[in-house]
């Protein structure tokens, strides 16, 4: 326990382990700031952010400004007199007027080894780009996008079969542990902020649904990375018989054929030729059907060798 008055700013499930760690350490979390409740899912039911649910379970005051940069939002936070603001996947850019409020500044837990993968979707893009290692970084926030001075880092390997969901779950715990270490070093006066080298950075933009369209002219390994990096959201997809085909689990193979062409289909999966090598689809969901293994799918849906996967117009490129 540091004895500091802390405001926690975060929204999704990724932020919850860090907030939970602050609570378990007995930190004085004077308020949680999170995004407004929003419609979710097919039924568009209005649901609270996961961080709000956790905060309310522990009797912590919750603020949900539509825009945190509005003067009234800033003054509401200033009135709480925080010594420190901890930010994890909050979802809004913090203005300088807010960053200047706490005497110890604003510490962000970012899901990459900065300066690599600044931006909204570092978990997705590190897998899509074929990285074998990633990690979390704590940093002092400034007005730039993930450009503040770095504090501590913790690295972790990326398993060759890992998708964004499993990496998300591991990294959220890693971030919570690193934030605890950062707080301990902060109060001990042992933190040495390090400037980021802008020449080493790359950008991880927010994911869009269209990013999931598979281009079968790419290599099997590239598409494998894309599927893993797009799972669970926004999801990788192609088209079969002009129907949307969501692709969840794949593995590389060594078959050959025209890109997008089904090489073979059986209990092990549907093997599709790529620009280099082939890809075995192990788990999928065809439009109008449930998610299932390829073997179960083929028991009720015939996919002959030579069938073509691609876009609705028959093209195979994205």
C-alpha positions in Angstrom: 0.0 0.0 0.0 1.4 3.4 -1.0 -1.0 5.7 0.8 -1.5 7.7 -2.4 -5.0 9.0 -3.4 -5.4 7.2 -6.7 -7.9 7.6 -9.5 -8.2 4.6 -11.8 -9.2 5.2 -15.5 -10.0 2.1 -17.6 -12.9 0.4 -19.4 -12.7 -3.1 -20.8 -11.9 -6.5 -19.2 -8.2 -6.0 -19.9 -8.1 -3.2 -17.2 -9.8 -5.2 -14.5 -6.8 -7.2 -13.2 -5.0 -3.9 -12.6 -7.9 -2.4 -10.7 -8.3 -5.6 -8.7 -4.6 -5.5 -7.8 -5.0 -1.9 -6.5 -8.0 -3.0 -4.4 -6.2 -6.1 -3.0 -3.1 -4.0 -2.1 -5.4 -1.7 0.0 -4.7 1.3 -2.2 -6.8 4.4 -1.7 -8.8 4.3 -5.0 -10.9 7.4 -4.6 -12.7 7.0 -7.9 -12.9 5.0 -11.1 -13.4 6.9 -14.4 -14.7 4.7 -17.2 -16.7 5.0 -20.5 -20.5 5.4 -20.4 -22.7 2.3 -20.5 -23.3 1.3 -24.2 -25.4 -1.1 -26.2 -23.7 -4.5 -26.8 -24.4 -7.7 -28.7 -27.2 -8.7 -31.0 -29.9 -7.5 -28.7 -28.1 -4.2 -28.3 -28.8 -4.3 -24.5 -27.2 -1.4 -22.7 -24.5 -2.8 -20.5 -21.9 -1.3 -18.1 -18.2 -1.5 -18.8 -16.4 -4.4 -16.9 -14.4 -1.9 -14.9 -17.6 -0.2 -13.6 -19.0 -3.6 -12.5 -15.8 -4.3 -10.6 -15.7 -0.9 -9.0 -19.3 -1.0 -7.8 -18.7 -4.4 -6.3 -16.1 -2.8 -4.0 -18.1 0.4 -3.3 -15.8 2.7 -5.3 -17.2 5.9 -6.8 -17.7 5.6 -10.6 -17.6 8.6 -13.0 -18.6 8.1 -16.7 -18.0 11.3 -18.6 -19.0 11.2 -22.3 -15.9 13.2 -23.0 -13.2 13.5 -20.3 -11.7 16.6 -21.9 -14.8 18.7 -21.2 -14.1 21.4 -18.5 -16.7 20.0 -16.2 -15.2 16.5 -16.3 -11.7 17.9 -15.6 -13.0 19.9 -12.7 -14.8 16.9 -11.3 -11.5 14.9 -11.3 -9.5 17.9 -9.9 -12.0 18.1 -7.0 -11.0 14.6 -5.9 -7.4 15.8 -5.4 -5.6 12.6 -6.7 -1.9 12.1 -6.1 -1.8 9.7 -9.0 -3.9 8.7 -11.9 -3.5 5.1 -13.2 -4.8 4.5 -16.8 -5.4 1.1 -18.5 -7.2 0.9 -21.8 -9.5 3.9 -20.9 -10.4 4.7 -24.5 -10.2 8.4 -24.6 -7.2 10.8 -25.1 -6.4 12.7 -21.9 -5.9 16.5 -22.3 -2.9 18.3 -20.7 -5.2 20.0 -18.2 -6.1 16.6 -16.8 -2.6 15.1 -17.0 -1.3 18.1 -14.9 -3.7 17.5 -12.0 -2.0 14.7 -10.0 1.4 15.6 -8.4 2.8 12.2 -9.4 1.4 12.4 -12.9 -0.6 9.8 -14.9 0.9 6.3 -15.3 -0.4 4.2 -18.2 -0.1 0.4 -18.5 0.4 -0.2 -22.3 0.1 -3.7 -23.9 3.4 -3.6 -25.9 7.1 -3.2 -25.5 7.2 0.5 -26.2 8.2 2.2 -28.4 6.9 -0.7 -30.6 3.1 -0.8 -31.3 1.8 2.5 -30.1 -1.9 2.8 -30.6 -5.2 1.1 -29.8 -4.6 -2.5 -30.9 -1.1 -3.7 -30.0 -2.2 -7.2 -29.1 -3.8 -7.9 -32.5 -1.0 -6.3 -34.6 1.9 -8.0 -32.9 0.4 -11.4 -33.7 -0.7 -10.4 -37.2 2.9 -9.2 -37.9 4.4 -12.5 -36.8 6.1 -11.2 -33.6 7.5 -13.9 -31.3 7.7 -11.7 -28.2 5.7 -8.9 -26.7 5.1 -7.5 -23.3 3.7 -4.6 -21.2 5.2 -1.2 -20.5 4.4 1.3 -17.8 4.9 4.9 -18.8 4.4 8.5 -17.7 1.6 9.9 -19.9 2.0 13.0 -22.0 -0.2 14.6 -24.7 1.0 12.3 -27.5 -0.3 8.9 -28.4 1.7 6.5 -26.2 4.7 8.7 -26.5 5.5 9.3 -22.8 8.6 8.3 -20.9 8.9 4.6 -20.2 9.1 3.3 -16.6 9.2 -0.5 -16.4 8.8 -3.3 -18.9 7.9 -7.0 -18.7 8.4 -9.2 -21.8 6.6 -12.5 -22.6 7.0 -14.9 -25.6 4.1 -15.3 -28.0 3.2 -19.0 -28.5 3.0 -20.0 -32.2 -0.6 -21.1 -31.8 -1.7 -18.2 -29.5 -4.6 -16.0 -30.5 -5.4 -12.5 -29.3 -7.8 -13.8 -26.6 -5.3 -15.9 -24.8 -2.6 -13.3 -25.2 -5.0 -10.7 -23.8 -5.7 -12.8 -20.8 -2.0 -13.3 -20.0 -1.0 -9.7 -20.7 -3.8 -8.2 -18.5 -2.3 -10.1 -15.6 1.2 -9.2 -16.6 0.2 -5.5 -16.7 -1.3 -5.7 -13.2 1.9 -7.2 -11.8 4.0 -4.5 -13.5 1.9 -1.7 -12.2 2.3 -3.0 -8.7 6.1 -3.0 -9.1 5.9 0.5 -10.6 3.9 1.9 -7.6 6.4 0.4 -5.2 9.3 1.9 -7.0 7.5 5.2 -7.3 7.1 5.7 -3.6 10.6 4.4 -3.0 12.0 7.0 -5.4 13.5 4.3 -7.6 11.9 5.1 -10.9 14.1 6.4 -13.7 11.9 7.5 -16.7 13.4 6.7 -20.1 12.7 8.6 -23.3 11.2 6.6 -26.2 13.2 6.4 -29.5 10.7 7.5 -32.1 12.8 5.8 -34.8 11.9 2.4 -33.3 8.1 2.9 -33.2 5.4 1.4 -35.3 1.6 2.0 -35.1 -1.1 -0.4 -34.1 -4.4 1.2 -35.3 -7.8 0.2 -34.1 -9.1 -2.9 -35.7 -11.9 -2.8 -38.4 -14.1 -5.6 -39.5 -12.8 -5.4 -43.1 -9.3 -6.1 -41.8 -10.4 -9.7 -41.3 -11.0 -10.5 -45.0 -8.5 -13.2 -46.0 -6.4 -12.7 -49.1 -5.6 -16.2 -50.3 -2.8 -15.0 -52.5 -0.7 -14.3 -49.3 1.4 -17.0 -47.7 -0.1 -19.6 -45.4 1.9 -18.3 -42.5 0.8 -14.7 -43.1 -2.9 -15.9 -43.1 -2.3 -18.0 -40.1 -1.0 -14.9 -38.2 -4.0 -12.9 -39.5 -6.5 -15.5 -38.2 -4.8 -15.7 -34.8 -4.6 -11.9 -34.6 -8.2 -11.4 -35.5 -9.6 -13.9 -33.0 -12.0 -13.3 -31.2 -12.5 -9.8 -32.8 -13.0 -8.6 -35.5 -12.7 -12.2 -36.8 -11.0 -13.5 -40.0 -13.4 -14.4 -42.8 -13.8 -15.5 -46.4 -16.7 -16.6 -48.6 -17.8 -20.1 -49.6 -20.7 -20.5 -52.1 -21.2 -16.7 -51.7 -21.9 -17.2 -48.0 -19.8 -15.6 -45.3 -17.4 -18.1 -43.8 -15.8 -17.1 -40.4 -12.5 -18.8 -39.8 -11.4 -19.4 -36.1 -8.7 -22.0 -36.0 -6.1 -22.9 -38.7 -2.7 -24.5 -39.1 -0.2 -24.3 -41.9 0.2 -27.2 -44.4 2.2 -27.9 -47.5 -0.4 -28.4 -50.2 -0.4 -26.7 -53.5 -3.0 -25.2 -55.9 -4.5 -22.0 -57.1 -4.9 -19.5 -54.2 -8.3 -20.0 -52.5 -8.8 -23.5 -54.0 -9.8 -26.3 -51.7 -7.1 -29.0 -51.9 -8.8 -31.5 -49.7 -11.6 -31.7 -47.1 -11.9 -34.3 -44.4 -12.1 -35.0 -40.7 -8.9 -33.0 -40.0 -10.2 -29.9 -41.8 -10.5 -28.1 -45.0 -7.2 -27.5 -46.7 -7.0 -24.4 -48.9 -4.2 -23.4 -51.2 -2.5 -20.1 -50.5 0.0 -17.9 -52.4 2.7 -20.0 -50.7 1.8 -23.3 -49.0 -1.7 -24.2 -47.8 -3.8 -23.6 -44.8 -5.9 -26.3 -42.9 -9.1 -24.7 -41.5 -9.9 -26.6 -38.3 -12.7 -24.5 -36.8 -15.2 -22.3 -38.7 -18.7 -20.9 -39.0 -20.7 -20.6 -42.2 -23.4 -18.0 -42.5 -26.6 -19.2 -40.9 -24.8 -22.0 -39.0 -23.2 -22.5 -35.6 -19.4 -22.4 -34.9 -18.1 -25.9 -35.2 -15.1 -28.0 -36.1 -14.5 -28.5 -39.8 -15.1 -32.2 -39.4 -18.5 -31.7 -38.0 -19.3 -29.1 -40.6 -18.3 -31.4 -43.4 -20.7 -34.1 -42.1 -23.6 -31.9 -43.2 -22.1 -29.7 -45.9 -20.2 -30.9 -49.0 -17.1 -29.0 -49.9 -15.4 -30.8 -52.9 -11.8 -30.5 -53.9 -11.5 -27.6 -56.3 -14.1 -25.5 -54.6 -13.0 -21.9 -54.3 -12.9 -19.6 -51.3 -12.7 -15.9 -51.8 -14.8 -12.7 -52.1 -18.4 -12.8 -53.2 -17.4 -11.9 -56.7 -15.2 -14.9 -56.8 -11.9 -13.0 -56.4 -9.4 -14.4 -53.9 -7.7 -11.1 -52.9 -8.6 -8.8 -50.1 
